[in-house]
Amino acid sequence: MNHFHERPNTFVGEVNINVTNLFRSIDFYTKVIGLKVLKQSERQAVLTADGQTALVTLEQPEGVMPKKGRTAGLYHFAILLPERKDLAVFLRHLLKTGCQFGAADHYVSEAIYIDDPDGNGIEIYRDRPSSEWTWNNGLVDMATVQLDGDSILAESDEEFTGLPGGTIMGHLHLHMSNLPEAKNFYVDGLGFQIVSHYPQAIFTSTGGYHHHIALNTWQGTGIPRRPENCVGLNWYTLVFSDEEAREKAAARLKGIGAKVSPQYITEDPAGIQIRLVV
């Protein structure tokens, strides 16, 4: 795995999502996805791959509502596996479960897509070595083509025992209501760089990654925010290399008119809370 999720880069650490049935979701995320429960209470479960680091926190708030269509918020969160053989083990396991899923080769990565029981989107992927990525004028070449599943499965015939300890949160892909507004927040405010364009979408990163945060208006321009207590993404953490980097980001956000609390919590144009951590 490359070093795009380490200092001095800024990257996604943990995501917090609403679900309608906590115990059903725990069953899915442990048995199908392969995460482990780190902590659990009546209405919350913190999930991990390595037994120490929180990756996904599930919440079942009072009065939770099912997912609403055509709202700003989560498109998918993406879990990055250390090696291609890990994707092979996961793919074989997924085939055995009978769960429906999608798959794609993006040139820079190979990915599997699946929804949780509430329709929260999940990507499980592995990166190709960055030496194999193609860059032109500061933009990385990405596409969506057919995945060579047979080639992946040939990498390993090991039994699935859960996601490997080196699994991390690779990136987030978000629905926005206004792309220029989202660009202003994430690029001018948080300091991400645009590294790829799709129709009605931009892909942003730090440190030359193919993307840490992707933003699109595929649900339509002007879509409303996700209602409070609805299934979807509540908040996520952005991990900064040090206090100085976080302070600079906070100053830039304030400079574009965004609010940042004394606890370094801000909110993007879609109403998603972002916790700026070191």
DATAJO-V723247 format. One record per residue. N is the residue number from 1. RES is the residue in one small letter. PHI is phi as a letter, one per 20 degrees, with the letter a starting at -180 (NA if undefined). D_CENTER is the distance of its C-alpha to the mean C-alpha in Angstrom with 2 decimals. Layout:
BEGIN
n = <N | N>
res = <RES | RES>
phi = <PHI | PHI>
d_center = <D_CENTER | D_CENTER>
END
This chain:
BEGIN
n = <1 | 2 | 3 | 4 | 5 | 6 | 7 | 8 | 9 | 10 | 11 | 12 | 13 | 14 | 15 | 16 | 17 | 18 | 19 | 20 | 21 | 22 | 23 | 24 | 25 | 26 | 27 | 28 | 29 | 30 | 31 | 32 | 33 | 34 | 35 | 36 | 37 | 38 | 39 | 40 | 41 | 42 | 43 | 44 | 45 | 46 | 47 | 48 | 49 | 50 | 51 | 52 | 53 | 54 | 55 | 56 | 57 | 58 | 59 | 60 | 61 | 62 | 63 | 64 | 65 | 66 | 67 | 68 | 69 | 70 | 71 | 72 | 73 | 74 | 75 | 76 | 77 | 78 | 79 | 80 | 81 | 82 | 83 | 84 | 85 | 86 | 87 | 88 | 89 | 90 | 91 | 92 | 93 | 94 | 95 | 96 | 97 | 98 | 99 | 100 | 101 | 102 | 103 | 104 | 105 | 106 | 107 | 108 | 109 | 110 | 111 | 112 | 113 | 114 | 115 | 116 | 117 | 118 | 119 | 120 | 121 | 122 | 123 | 124 | 125 | 126 | 127 | 128 | 129 | 130 | 131 | 132 | 133 | 134 | 135 | 136 | 137 | 138 | 139 | 140 | 141 | 142 | 143 | 144 | 145 | 146 | 147 | 148 | 149 | 150 | 151 | 152 | 153 | 154 | 155 | 156 | 157 | 158 | 159 | 160 | 161 | 162 | 163 | 164 | 165 | 166 | 167 | 168 | 169 | 170 | 171 | 172 | 173 | 174 | 175 | 176 | 177 | 178 | 179 | 180 | 181 | 182 | 183 | 184 | 185 | 186 | 187 | 188 | 189 | 190 | 191 | 192 | 193 | 194 | 195 | 196 | 197 | 198 | 199 | 200 | 201 | 202 | 203 | 204 | 205 | 206 | 207 | 208 | 209 | 210 | 211 | 212 | 213 | 214 | 215 | 216 | 217 | 218 | 219 | 220 | 221 | 222 | 223 | 224 | 225 | 226 | 227 | 228 | 229 | 230 | 231 | 232 | 233 | 234 | 235 | 236 | 237 | 238 | 239 | 240 | 241 | 242 | 243 | 244 | 245 | 246 | 247 | 248 | 249 | 250 | 251 | 252 | 253 | 254 | 255 | 256 | 257 | 258 | 259 | 260 | 261 | 262 | 263 | 264 | 265 | 266 | 267 | 268 | 269 | 270 | 271 | 272 | 273 | 274 | 275 | 276 | 277 | 278>
res = <m | n | h | f | h | e | r | p | n | t | f | v | g | e | v | n | i | n | v | t | n | l | f | r | s | i | d | f | y | t | k | v | i | g | l | k | v | l | k | q | s | e | r | q | a | v | l | t | a | d | g | q | t | a | l | v | t | l | e | q | p | e | g | v | m | p | k | k | g | r | t | a | g | l | y | h | f | a | i | l | l | p | e | r | k | d | l | a | v | f | l | r | h | l | l | k | t | g | c | q | f | g | a | a | d | h | y | v | s | e | a | i | y | i | d | d | p | d | g | n | g | i | e | i | y | r | d | r | p | s | s | e | w | t | w | n | n | g | l | v | d | m | a | t | v | q | l | d | g | d | s | i | l | a | e | s | d | e | e | f | t | g | l | p | g | g | t | i | m | g | h | l | h | l | h | m | s | n | l | p | e | a | k | n | f | y | v | d | g | l | g | f | q | i | v | s | h | y | p | q | a | i | f | t | s | t | g | g | y | h | h | h | i | a | l | n | t | w | q | g | t | g | i | p | r | r | p | e | n | c | v | g | l | n | w | y | t | l | v | f | s | d | e | e | a | r | e | k | a | a | a | r | l | k | g | i | g | a | k | v | s | p | q | y | i | t | e | d | p | a | g | i | q | i | r | l | v | v>
phi = <NA | f | d | e | d | c | g | e | f | d | b | f | d | c | c | c | c | e | c | e | b | g | f | f | f | g | g | f | f | e | e | e | f | n | e | d | e | e | b | b | c | f | c | b | c | e | d | b | d | e | n | c | e | f | d | c | d | e | c | d | f | g | m | g | d | f | g | d | f | l | c | f | q | f | e | a | d | c | e | e | e | f | c | f | f | f | f | f | f | f | f | f | f | f | f | f | f | n | f | f | b | d | b | b | d | d | m | e | b | c | c | c | c | b | e | f | g | d | n | f | f | c | d | d | b | c | e | f | g | f | f | e | f | d | d | c | l | n | d | e | e | c | b | c | c | f | e | e | f | f | f | f | f | f | f | a | d | f | f | f | c | o | f | f | f | e | f | c | e | e | a | c | c | c | e | c | e | b | f | g | f | f | f | g | f | e | e | f | e | f | n | f | d | f | c | a | c | c | g | m | b | c | d | c | b | c | m | m | f | f | a | e | c | d | c | b | c | f | e | o | f | n | f | f | f | f | f | g | m | e | g | q | e | e | b | b | d | d | e | d | f | a | f | f | f | f | f | f | f | f | f | f | g | f | f | e | n | e | e | c | f | g | e | m | d | c | b | e | f | e | n | e | f | c | d | e | c | d>
d_center = <16.92 | 17.12 | 16.96 | 14.25 | 12.61 | 16.04 | 18.58 | 19.43 | 15.95 | 13.57 | 9.98 | 7.22 | 8.94 | 8.57 | 7.45 | 10.60 | 11.29 | 14.77 | 16.49 | 20.14 | 21.39 | 20.13 | 22.24 | 21.29 | 17.56 | 18.40 | 20.41 | 17.68 | 15.00 | 17.80 | 19.90 | 17.66 | 14.32 | 16.34 | 15.01 | 17.86 | 18.89 | 19.34 | 20.86 | 21.88 | 23.94 | 25.24 | 22.30 | 19.40 | 17.94 | 15.94 | 14.46 | 14.47 | 14.86 | 17.52 | 19.44 | 18.95 | 15.45 | 13.47 | 9.90 | 9.83 | 12.71 | 14.32 | 16.82 | 19.80 | 21.50 | 25.09 | 25.55 | 22.03 | 21.94 | 20.42 | 17.77 | 19.38 | 19.31 | 18.87 | 17.33 | 14.93 | 11.58 | 8.54 | 8.63 | 5.79 | 2.62 | 3.87 | 6.65 | 9.12 | 12.74 | 15.63 | 17.96 | 18.83 | 21.09 | 18.31 | 16.82 | 20.45 | 20.89 | 17.85 | 18.96 | 22.51 | 21.54 | 19.60 | 22.71 | 24.86 | 23.06 | 23.84 | 20.51 | 19.75 | 16.92 | 16.32 | 16.12 | 16.24 | 17.25 | 15.76 | 18.39 | 16.07 | 14.26 | 14.96 | 12.55 | 13.07 | 11.77 | 12.80 | 12.94 | 13.76 | 17.28 | 16.43 | 14.53 | 10.97 | 9.06 | 7.61 | 7.60 | 9.62 | 10.83 | 13.23 | 14.12 | 17.67 | 19.57 | 19.23 | 23.01 | 22.59 | 20.49 | 22.72 | 22.81 | 25.18 | 25.99 | 22.79 | 20.54 | 18.89 | 19.94 | 17.32 | 18.23 | 17.63 | 20.45 | 21.51 | 20.14 | 23.02 | 22.49 | 25.95 | 25.39 | 22.27 | 24.21 | 27.08 | 25.14 | 25.66 | 27.46 | 26.39 | 25.82 | 22.40 | 22.51 | 18.87 | 15.95 | 17.51 | 17.63 | 16.04 | 12.63 | 9.87 | 6.20 | 6.07 | 3.88 | 2.86 | 5.90 | 8.50 | 12.08 | 14.70 | 18.43 | 19.73 | 18.32 | 20.91 | 20.21 | 16.45 | 17.50 | 20.02 | 17.68 | 14.92 | 17.43 | 20.70 | 19.52 | 16.66 | 17.92 | 15.26 | 17.05 | 16.86 | 16.76 | 16.80 | 17.94 | 17.71 | 19.93 | 18.73 | 15.50 | 14.79 | 12.44 | 12.59 | 12.53 | 14.91 | 17.26 | 17.27 | 13.89 | 13.10 | 10.08 | 7.85 | 7.58 | 8.94 | 11.31 | 13.67 | 16.72 | 16.95 | 17.86 | 20.63 | 21.65 | 22.66 | 20.73 | 20.91 | 18.49 | 17.30 | 20.32 | 20.34 | 20.11 | 18.50 | 15.82 | 12.33 | 10.12 | 12.66 | 11.29 | 9.00 | 10.59 | 11.11 | 13.29 | 16.41 | 19.02 | 21.85 | 23.50 | 24.85 | 21.54 | 20.28 | 23.65 | 23.56 | 20.24 | 21.73 | 24.89 | 23.30 | 21.50 | 24.88 | 26.50 | 24.74 | 25.57 | 22.38 | 23.09 | 22.05 | 23.48 | 25.46 | 22.69 | 20.32 | 18.40 | 17.80 | 16.60 | 15.20 | 17.29 | 15.44 | 16.39 | 13.08 | 14.14 | 12.84 | 14.49 | 15.65 | 16.47 | 18.44>
END
